[in-house]
Amino acid sequence: MIIKHFTDNDLYKFSVMLAIQRLYPRAVVRYEFMNRGKNDFPEGFAEELSRQVMAMSSLKLTIQEKEFIQQRCYFFDPVFIDFLEGYRYNPAEVQIQQQGGELKIIIEGYWYRTVLWEVPLMALISELYFRMKNISPQNVEEKATIKANTLRELQADHSDFGTRRRFSFEVHDRVVEILTKHADDYFKGTSNIYLAMKYNTTPIGTMPHEWFMFHGALYGYRAATQKALEA
C-alpha cells in the first residue's frame, strides 16, 4: 500500500472541500487524467493502480491526525473535522483503463467527496510508474541538502508542494526532513498535512485551479475569475 495515511494529501484539497460543502453541496463533477508527458505506461499498470485505489478505502483520520488538524488548521470548524473523521474513499468513483501504453482515468461523483482523489492519485501514478519501470532515485539527500543550504544562504522563504509529482513517498519524506533541518526559519512548511505533522512544521497551501474551472463551467469563463474569488 503506497498511500498509508489519510492526511498524505495537500492542505488545499481539504480547504476547498470545506468551501464546496458550504456553497455547492449538490455539485456533481467529472475529472479526467491528462498524460501531458505522453508517458508510455507499462503493461499491467492499470491493474496495479486499481489495487492501490481499492486499498485507499481503508484509510481514515487517526486521533493524532485529528488533533494536529484541530491545532494547526484553526480555520476548519468542528463540524468539518468530524466529517473528515467519518470520510472514507470510495473506489467506485474512479474508473481506470489501459490500452497499450495509454492510461485513462476518470473520476466522477459529488464534488465535495471526489475532490480528495486528485493529489493521491497523481502521487500513485508517479510512484508506480518509476517502480514498474525499475527507475531508482539518484542522490536525493545530497541534492536536497544543497538546495536547502542554498535557499538558506539566499535568505529565501520557501515551502514544499511536491506531493503530486513526487518520485515516491519515501523520497518526499526525506526531502521535507532535510529542508526542516537545514533551511532554518526560511522553510515555511509543506502542503502535505501528514509530513507537516511528522516534522512539526506548518501545513501550507494556496487554492486549486479547479475552483476557477468549476465557476467557469457554472457561469461561463468571462465571469469565472470574479465569481470564483467572490465565492
Secondary structure as UniProt FT lines:
FT   TURN            6..7
FT   HELIX           11..23
FT   TURN            25..26
FT   STRAND          28..32
FT   TURN            36..37
FT   TURN            43..44
FT   HELIX           45..55
FT   HELIX           56..58
FT   HELIX           63..72
FT   TURN            74..75
FT   HELIX           78..86
FT   HELIX           91..93
FT   STRAND          94..99
FT   TURN            100..101
FT   STRAND          102..110
FT   HELIX           111..114
FT   TURN            115..116
FT   HELIX           118..132
FT   TURN            133..134
FT   HELIX           140..153
FT   TURN            154..155
FT   STRAND          158..160
FT   HELIX           163..165
FT   HELIX           169..182
FT   HELIX           184..186
FT   STRAND          187..190
FT   HELIX           193..198
FT   TURN            199..200
FT   HELIX           209..219
FT   TURN            221..223
FT   HELIX           224..230
//
